[in-house]
Amino acid sequence: MAHDDLDIAPLGLGTELTFRNVLTARDDPVAEELSDLAATRFGAGEWPWSFFCYLEARPRPITPSAIARIDEHNQCDEERLAVAVRCPSCATTSVNVVTHRHVDVPFWNDSSVVVAHQIFADDALRVVDDFRAELESASFDERRLEL
């Protein structure tokens, strides 16, 4: 997926979508209104997405392309998901636990965010992927039976 599709499209910029104006009974375009709204929020210093960088100990603005992984297999809390984000400032990966709205809705920020107290190595996500693949493979089952 292209960065423009990932980072700009969720803001509704350049969209050809319309909404039904019940006062005029016409379908009106939304792109200009969404562009104005985004410009106003940017002008006020707001950013559509943010996360907390553990190394820098501060919130940081991001775009969706900075998200390395979203893991919603949280059996303790279905309302929240773990998000691994590569900080655009220091290039480390931090993990935040946030609500779905924090990720899905531009300019929505949770009032509190759970932060993993660890800096993750560059290859940490690859190791997790490899381990998950191994767990799901038949060879893992075969070796487990040999124990």
N, C-alpha and C positions, 0 to 999 in steps of 0.2 A: 504494500500500500504506500502511495506517495505521501511525503510529509504534508503537502497541501491538503490532501484528503483527510489526513489524520489530525492535523493541527488547526486548520482554518475552517473546514466544512462544519464542525460541530457548532461554530459560532453563527452559522447561517449566512455568512458572507458570500455573496455571489450566487445565492440560491435562486431557483426559478419557482419556488413554492409560493402559494398564495393562501390567503385566509378569506373566509366569507365575512364581509362586512355587513352585519345585520341592519345597520342604519341605512345603507345605500343599496342593499341587496346585490352587491357586486363582489367579484373576487378580486382582491387587491394584492399586489406583490408585497412580500415581507422583507426582501433583501435590504432595501434602503432603511427601513425602520430598525432592523437588526444591526446594520452597520452603524447607524447613529447611536444606538444603545451601547454597542461595544466601544465606540470612540469615546463616549461620555465616561464609561467605566474606566477605560485606560487612562483618560485625562485626569481622573480622580485618584490615580495610583493603584487601582485594583487590577488584578490579573485573573484570567479565567480559571486557571488551575494552579495549585500550590501543594507543596509537601514540606516536611520538616527534615532538614539535612542533619543527621546525627553528628558528623564530624565538625560542621560549622556551628552546631547548636542554635540554629535559627530557621525560620520558615523561608522557603525559596520559591519564586515563581517558576513554573515549568510549562511545557507544551506536552500534549499526549505522547509525542514521539520519544520523550524522555522516560516514559514508563517501560521498564524492562519486563515486568511480569505482574499479572494480577491473579491472585489465588483466592478464589471464593469458596474453597473447600474448608471452611471454618465450621467445625461441628459444634462449637460452643456458642456462636452468635451468628445467626443467619443474616442479621442486619448489616454486618461489617465484613470487609474483605481486606486481605493483606496486599499491599502494593509495593513492589520493589521499584525504586526510581533511581536513575543515574543523575546525580546532581550536575547541572550544566555549568556550575561555577568551579567545583573542586573535583569533579569526575568520579567521586566515590558513589557506591550504591548503598542507599538506606532503605529500610523497610518501615512503612507506616501502616497502621490498621485504621481504616476509615469507613465511612458509610458509602453505600452505592452512589448516593447523590453527590458526594464529594468528587467522585470520579466522573459521573455521567452528566452533571449539570454545570455548564460554564458559570463562573462567578459564585458558585456555592462553596462555602468553606465550613467544615465542621467546627463546632465551638471547641472541641477537644479531639486530639489525635493521639493514638498510642504509637510510640516509637520504639523499635527494637534497639536496645543498647549495644549495638555492634556495628562495626564497619565491615562490609562484605567484600571479599576479594573479587577481582574482575571475572574470574571463572566460576564463581559460586553458583550462578544460575545454570551454567552448563553442567556442573556437577549434580545439581538437583534434577535436571532433565535426564541425565544419564542414569541416576539412581531410580527415578520413577520408571524409566523404560526397562531397567533391569528387574524391578519389582513386578512389572506386568508381563515379562517375557516367560515363555515356557521353560527356558533354560534355568531360570531362577527357581521355578517350581521343581525341576528335576534335581537340582543340587540340594534343595531343601529336603527332598525326600531321602537323599543319600545320607543325611546327617544322622 
